[in-house]
């Protein structure tokens, strides 16, 4: 029967089989490479993930071959009739396969880094090109990878050519005219059905991979190339003003808006802290790259990677349940400055030219000198536009402003960065605001060869894995960040500005843990970070706040501590004023929210609810707590829709009562 089919149909069958073999091999390799993340998955869930994954793979194979399946029936493009057409199609197949294989390679590195399959955020990681190329070269085995890519592409081309020679020969006993047409019609229907993916009114969609509460199972089911295209279609999610208006009264009450304006959807409120008059303390924000809470000693890690931060936390105020709403780094920077969770689809808000105009509480520090210190280029992530466009008179120190060579694609070492910041700040006569953005604790974890006072540790990989670290470079990278932080404070304590400065330190995002703890299964390790406020004379040593807090709260809390009045237009609140009796929450990603006990994550078919602080934190309990599900669903939708809206409706305003549309001072 097979030999009686038209030559093109036989060729397509052979090519589909080859593609399924290739894609299936990558799925098995993915399962083996990341089997630790799937340790808690049932056999039934794994089987379903492989089944769905095969359907996604079939769709990709059929889409790849679609040009041949359409054009190949025309004599000019028929590989069975024209040798030139056959060569052209084989060349197309080899080039297309090379691109697909490259995306699979990138997907493995992407998932190893973020525990997320390849998606449209890849576009963000490719700019600026020079930095991306340098980091990729320093981090990944580029040369062996290219050799492997060439080898696999060559092997595929060889298989495709062999398939062409065997299948494109004339059929020995071909079908007659009308049976042939009937066969082609049936094959066409099967082809379309394979792309559709299921016997249903609706096609197979990426959301079906999320049939389980396990993110790892969903990752196993997804096809990275299709997922990349799916997320690219939704890179910038539009806001829905009607939904914002629907939740306006509820959201305004949460934020403490005393003069609601539902017509204009205005969330601005004029805040006057009780400390009068305001003290002219400096404010230094230290952005700690890739610092997951579980890797620090203050959160119980036994590896002692962060002795300096641990000591500072004991002298200041520690927030033990502090979360960033979104990752990666550009989103955290945006959230810190604007107080708005960066829910700008797959790309970051800092890269969206339509939302470059933003109100920031930094400008409430009138009469302050303002500084931004970054070891690399401020062009990265278009962060320059976010800072310089919205903070008048900002002094930017970036690559080229340091008397030291770059360590890697992220710029100079964190020690050099901190040293420069201390030298500049100790010369200031006026109060100042400074944002110091570290970058060294990030792949490839560049540490300069000359690092006096710091010794590279040699630790058994098994011991590191038992404590959540994914390798020695990551461990030493964190140790070097902590060393740099300690060096900065050792110098700062000898500087005149030290006693009159509030230091705010936070992790910009976390990392996956090698241990499958409940929080790792929920991916909360990527959002849970340390936050410490160190202010000698203002904050009692050894203080801690255990209720849930979020990165947008950082600047309102800092200005409240300084007693500086400000116009708040974002979703952040003063945590010291809020207290333990208030409503505590943090958005988590685009579909989650948590309070002091529960974590809700919206699913494609139903919500999932977890008592994330309990011993069985990864157990879905939504059926036991329907009222809590409804409560958190309302909270998540209200905050998420409002955040999307505010991205486009948060223009700079004067920090004055009149800018809040006549709103009176916030009640204290």
Helices and strands as residue ranges (DSSP letters): G 2-4, H 7-33, G 35-38, H 43-64, H 66-71, G 75-77, H 83-114, H 122-125, H 129-139, H 142-167, H 177-196, G 206-210, H 215-221, H 224-232, H 241-246, H 248-255, E 269-271, E 282-288, G 293-295, G 297-299, H 307-315, E 317-323, H 329-338, G 349-351, G 353-355, G 361-364, E 369-374, G 380-382, H 383-390, E 395-397, H 414-425, E 432-437, H 461-466, H 472-492, G 498-500, E 501-507, H 518-521, G 524-526, E 528-534, E 543-545, E 549-550, H 553-562, E 566-568, H 575-578, E 586-588, E 592-594, E 599-601, E 608-610, H 626-648, G 657-660
